[in-house]
Amino acid sequence: MQREKIVVVEDEAVVALDLQCALEDMGHSVCAVCSSVAGALEAVERHSPTLVLMDIQLQGAGDGIDACNRIYQRWQLPVIFLSAFADKATLRRAAGSKPFGYMMKPFLNKELEAVIRVARARHDVERLVARSEQRLALVVEAAELGVWEWDARADQLRGDARFDELWGATICPSFAGLSAMLRRIHPSDRAQVTASIKPLGYFQCSFRGRRESGEYVWMELFGNRRQTETGETLVGALRELSEAAPAQP
C-alpha cells in the first residue's frame, strides 16, 4: 500500500485526533489538521499532500464541498468525504464535486483503508490518462493533423481548429454531415475514399481535397469506424500532403 501524505479537514477536534491516529496506524502521514475551507486551502498550498480527507460541515464560510471543488480544480488532488450527512441535496452537491470517495460516519478503519486504496488507484489512472492525452496533443500538433469525428445517428461532423483550417469554413461543425466532406473530394478519388471509410475498423487513404478557393491539395485521411451503443462513429485525423494537386477536369 502506498504511504499517503494526508490533510485532514474536520470541525470536531476529538474526531480529527482519532482520525489522525488511525491513519498513522495504517502507515500514512498526516501533514496537517484543519477545520475550515480557508484552512484546508492553506494546508494544501503549504504541505503539498497526496490526499485530502474532508468533512462536509466545517467552521466558517463555505463547506467541504466548496473546498473539494477548489482543491481539485487547482491541484487535482483526490478528496474523500467523511460525513454524517446523507440527505439528497447534500449527496447531489457532493457528487457534482467528483470526490474520490464518500464515507458515512461512523465507519470502521478497514473501510477507510479500502476507500483510500481505491482513491489512490483511480487518481493514478487519471494522471496516466492526462499525461497520455498531453503527449498525444503534442504529437498531433507537431504532425499538423486535424482531428475529426462523425456521429452516424445525427450525421454530424465535428473537427478541431486544424481540421477546419484544412477544409475551410464551408464544412461547419454545427450542421454538416459526412457527405459534406465527401463532396469536397476530387471526383476521381471520391469512390475510393467512400469505400475506405465504409467498413468498420481502421482505414487510411490519400486523395485530392478541394479548398474553398477551388484549389485541390493532396490530403491523407486516417481513422477508425466503430460500432457503439448509440450507433456508428468515425474518429480520425487529416493532414495535408502537398500544396497543390491537379484541378478538377
C-alpha positions in Angstrom: 0.0 0.0 0.0 1.3 3.5 -0.9 2.0 5.7 2.1 -0.2 8.8 1.7 0.6 12.3 2.9 -2.8 13.4 4.1 -4.5 16.7 5.1 -7.5 16.1 7.5 -10.3 18.7 7.4 -12.6 18.1 10.3 -14.5 20.6 12.5 -14.6 18.4 15.6 -11.2 18.2 17.3 -11.7 14.9 19.0 -12.8 13.2 15.8 -9.8 14.8 14.0 -7.4 13.4 16.6 -8.9 9.9 16.4 -8.7 10.0 12.6 -5.1 11.1 12.7 -4.2 8.3 15.0 -6.0 5.7 12.8 -4.3 7.0 9.6 -0.8 6.9 11.3 -1.5 3.3 12.5 -2.2 2.4 8.8 1.2 3.8 7.9 0.1 7.1 6.4 1.4 10.6 7.3 -0.9 13.4 8.5 0.8 16.6 7.5 -2.0 19.0 8.7 -5.3 19.1 10.5 -7.7 22.0 9.9 -11.4 22.8 10.4 -12.4 25.4 7.7 -12.3 25.9 3.9 -9.6 28.6 4.3 -7.6 26.3 6.5 -7.9 23.5 4.0 -6.7 25.6 1.1 -3.8 26.9 3.1 -2.8 23.5 4.3 -2.8 22.1 0.7 -0.8 25.0 -0.5 1.8 24.7 2.2 2.2 21.0 2.6 1.5 19.5 -0.9 -0.4 16.4 0.3 -1.2 13.4 -1.8 -4.8 13.1 -0.4 -7.4 15.1 1.5 -10.0 13.7 3.9 -12.8 16.2 4.2 -15.8 16.6 6.4 -18.7 18.4 4.8 -19.7 20.5 7.7 -16.9 22.9 8.5 -16.3 26.0 10.6 -16.6 29.5 9.0 -17.8 30.3 5.5 -18.4 27.5 3.0 -18.3 23.8 3.5 -16.3 20.7 2.5 -18.0 20.6 -0.9 -16.8 24.1 -1.7 -13.3 23.2 -0.6 -13.3 20.0 -2.6 -14.2 21.9 -5.8 -11.5 24.4 -5.3 -8.8 21.8 -4.3 -9.5 19.6 -7.3 -9.7 22.5 -9.8 -6.4 24.0 -8.6 -4.3 21.0 -7.6 -6.1 17.9 -9.0 -5.8 16.2 -5.6 -8.1 13.3 -4.6 -10.6 14.3 -1.9 -12.6 11.7 0.2 -15.6 12.9 2.1 -16.2 11.8 5.6 -19.6 13.0 6.6 -22.6 12.3 8.8 -24.9 13.9 6.1 -26.8 11.7 3.6 -29.7 13.9 2.5 -30.4 14.1 -1.2 -29.4 17.7 -1.6 -26.0 17.2 0.1 -25.3 14.0 -1.9 -26.2 15.7 -5.1 -23.9 18.6 -4.4 -21.1 16.3 -3.3 -21.4 14.1 -6.4 -21.1 17.3 -8.5 -17.7 17.9 -7.0 -16.4 14.5 -8.2 -14.9 13.2 -4.9 -12.8 10.0 -4.8 -14.9 8.5 -2.1 -17.8 9.3 0.3 -18.0 7.6 3.7 -20.7 7.9 6.3 -19.7 8.4 9.9 -19.2 6.3 11.9 -17.0 3.9 9.9 -14.5 1.2 10.5 -10.8 1.8 10.0 -10.6 -1.1 7.5 -13.4 0.5 5.5 -11.4 3.8 5.4 -8.3 2.0 4.3 -10.1 0.3 1.5 -11.6 3.7 0.2 -8.1 5.3 0.4 -6.7 2.4 -1.7 -9.4 2.8 -4.3 -9.0 6.6 -4.4 -5.3 6.2 -5.0 -5.8 3.7 -7.8 -8.3 5.9 -9.5 -6.2 9.0 -9.2 -3.1 7.2 -10.6 -5.1 6.1 -13.6 -6.5 9.6 -14.2 -3.0 11.0 -14.1 -1.7 8.5 -16.6 -4.6 9.3 -18.9 -4.0 13.0 -18.6 -0.3 12.6 -19.4 -1.1 10.4 -22.4 -3.6 13.0 -23.7 -1.0 15.7 -23.3 1.6 13.7 -25.3 -1.0 12.9 -27.9 -1.9 16.6 -28.3 1.8 17.4 -28.8 2.2 14.7 -31.5 -1.0 15.9 -33.3 0.2 19.5 -33.2 3.7 18.6 -34.4 2.3 16.5 -37.2 -0.1 19.2 -38.2 -3.0 16.8 -38.0 -6.7 17.9 -38.0 -8.7 15.7 -35.7 -12.4 14.9 -36.5 -15.3 12.8 -35.5 -18.6 11.8 -37.2 -21.7 10.6 -35.5 -23.8 8.4 -37.8 -27.0 8.8 -35.7 -27.0 12.6 -36.0 -25.0 12.6 -39.3 -22.9 15.4 -37.7 -19.2 16.0 -38.5 -17.1 17.8 -35.9 -13.4 18.8 -36.2 -10.8 20.7 -34.3 -9.3 24.0 -35.4 -6.7 22.4 -37.7 -9.4 20.3 -39.4 -11.4 23.5 -40.0 -8.3 25.2 -41.3 -7.7 22.5 -43.8 -11.2 22.4 -45.2 -12.3 26.0 -44.6 -15.5 27.3 -43.0 -17.8 25.7 -45.6 -17.8 22.5 -43.6 -19.4 23.9 -40.5 -19.3 21.5 -37.4 -22.7 22.8 -36.3 -24.7 21.2 -39.2 -22.5 19.4 -41.8 -22.7 15.7 -42.3 -20.2 13.2 -43.7 -21.5 13.9 -47.2 -20.3 17.5 -47.0 -16.7 16.3 -46.6 -17.0 13.7 -49.3 -18.3 16.4 -51.8 -15.1 18.3 -51.3 -13.0 15.3 -52.6 -11.9 15.2 -56.2 -14.5 13.2 -58.3 -11.8 10.7 -59.3 -10.9 10.0 -55.7 -14.3 10.1 -54.1 -15.3 6.4 -54.7 -12.0 5.2 -53.3 -12.4 7.3 -50.1 -16.0 6.2 -49.7 -15.1 2.6 -50.0 -12.2 3.0 -47.5 -14.3 4.6 -44.7 -17.5 2.4 -45.1 -16.4 -0.8 -43.4 -15.9 -1.0 -39.6 -12.3 -0.8 -38.5 -9.2 1.2 -39.3 -8.6 2.9 -42.6 -6.1 5.1 -44.3 -6.3 6.8 -47.8 -4.9 9.6 -49.8 -7.0 11.9 -52.0 -7.3 15.3 -53.6 -9.4 17.7 -51.5 -10.8 21.0 -52.6 -10.4 24.1 -50.5 -12.9 26.9 -50.5 -10.8 28.7 -53.1 -11.4 25.8 -55.6 -7.8 24.7 -55.3 -7.1 21.0 -54.9 -4.4 19.7 -52.5 -3.3 16.2 -51.6 -4.5 15.0 -48.2 -4.2 11.9 -46.2 -7.1 10.6 -44.0 -6.7 8.2 -41.1 -9.5 6.9 -38.9 -11.5 4.1 -37.2 -15.1 3.3 -37.8 -16.7 1.9 -34.7 -20.0 0.5 -33.5 -21.1 1.9 -30.2 -24.2 1.6 -28.1 -25.7 4.6 -29.7 -24.7 3.8 -33.3 -21.7 4.1 -35.6 -19.0 6.7 -35.2 -15.9 7.7 -37.2 -12.9 9.1 -35.4 -9.8 10.1 -37.3 -7.2 12.6 -38.4 -6.5 14.5 -41.5 -3.3 16.1 -42.9 -2.2 17.9 -46.0 0.5 16.2 -48.1 1.3 18.8 -50.7 0.4 22.3 -51.7 -1.3 21.6 -54.9 -2.9 18.8 -57.0 -4.4 18.6 -60.5 -7.5 20.6 -60.9 -10.9 19.0 -61.4 -11.5 18.1 -65.1 
